Amino acid sequence: MNIAIIDDEIEILNMLEKFLSKRGNNVVTYQNPLTALSSIKNDTEVVLLDVMMPQISGLDLLPQLLEKHPHLKIIIMTAYSTLDKILDAQVGGAVFYTIKPFESLKKLEEKIIEVSKKN
């Protein structure tokens, strides 16, 4: 599976890239969300998108990504699990959200596989 991860925290990018790559996925990471917007390729299937980033918030980036690549399955990652952020993400087109720190990388992987199969 082709996965893009957008997060300003290099530790999160490295951890997720290492874990998901070992599972046979093709993973591309972006520390800058604006670079991600211009660089994500059409063969990308799933995007893990952080909410809080200095250049642009994930919630603001979400509709731009979907406008450019409507097929993307976007999973929002946030340390702020307030209901309004979750609802904003879902209204904006995210298929799922996950709370950081992650409960389990295995459960995150299962959710990525699940959302990638949705039409």
C-alpha positions in Angstrom: 0.0 0.0 0.0 1.2 3.5 -0.7 1.0 5.7 2.4 1.9 9.3 3.0 2.5 10.7 6.5 2.3 14.4 7.2 3.4 15.5 10.6 5.8 18.3 11.8 7.2 16.0 14.5 10.2 14.1 13.1 10.0 11.4 15.8 6.4 10.5 14.8 7.4 10.4 11.1 10.4 8.2 11.7 8.5 5.8 14.0 5.5 5.4 11.7 7.7 5.1 8.6 9.8 2.4 10.1 6.8 0.4 11.4 4.7 0.7 8.3 7.6 0.0 5.9 8.6 -3.1 7.7 5.0 -4.3 7.0 5.6 -4.0 3.3 4.1 -0.6 2.7 5.6 2.1 0.5 5.8 5.1 2.9 6.6 8.7 2.1 6.9 11.2 4.9 6.5 15.0 4.9 7.5 17.3 7.7 6.1 20.3 5.8 2.4 20.0 4.9 2.7 22.5 2.0 5.4 20.3 0.5 3.2 17.3 0.9 0.3 19.1 -0.9 2.5 19.7 -4.0 4.3 16.3 -3.8 1.8 13.6 -3.0 1.4 11.3 -6.0 -1.8 9.9 -7.5 -0.9 6.4 -6.5 -1.0 7.4 -2.8 -3.9 5.5 -1.2 -3.9 6.6 2.5 -2.6 9.7 4.2 -2.0 10.0 7.9 -2.4 13.7 8.6 -1.5 15.6 11.8 -3.9 18.4 12.9 -1.5 20.8 14.7 1.3 22.0 12.4 3.0 25.4 12.2 2.7 26.0 8.4 -1.0 25.1 8.0 -3.3 23.0 10.2 -4.3 19.5 9.0 -7.9 20.5 9.1 -7.1 23.3 6.6 -5.0 21.1 4.5 -7.6 18.3 4.4 -9.9 19.8 1.8 -7.0 20.9 -0.4 -5.6 17.3 -0.5 -9.1 15.9 -1.3 -9.6 18.5 -4.0 -6.4 17.5 -5.7 -6.7 13.8 -5.0 -10.4 12.9 -4.3 -9.6 9.1 -4.0 -7.4 9.6 -0.9 -8.4 8.0 2.4 -7.3 10.5 5.1 -6.8 9.5 8.7 -6.4 12.5 11.0 -3.9 12.2 13.9 -4.3 14.5 16.8 -3.2 14.9 20.4 -6.4 17.0 20.9 -9.4 14.7 20.9 -12.0 17.4 21.4 -15.3 16.7 19.7 -15.3 19.8 17.6 -11.9 18.8 16.0 -13.2 15.3 15.3 -16.4 16.6 13.8 -14.4 19.1 11.7 -12.2 16.3 10.4 -15.2 14.1 9.5 -17.1 16.9 7.8 -13.9 17.8 5.9 -13.7 14.3 4.5 -11.5 12.4 6.8 -12.4 8.7 7.1 -11.0 8.2 10.6 -9.1 9.9 13.3 -6.6 8.6 15.8 -5.3 10.0 19.1 -1.6 10.6 19.7 0.1 9.1 21.5 -1.0 6.0 19.7 -2.6 3.2 21.8 -1.0 0.6 19.5 0.8 0.8 16.2 -0.8 -2.6 15.3 -4.3 -1.2 15.8 -3.3 1.8 13.7 -2.1 -0.5 11.0 -5.4 -2.4 11.1 -7.4 0.8 10.7 -5.2 1.8 7.7 -6.0 -1.5 6.1 -9.7 -1.1 6.9 -10.0 2.4 5.5 -8.0 1.6 2.4 -10.7 -1.0 1.4 -13.6 1.5 1.7 -15.0 2.9 -1.5 
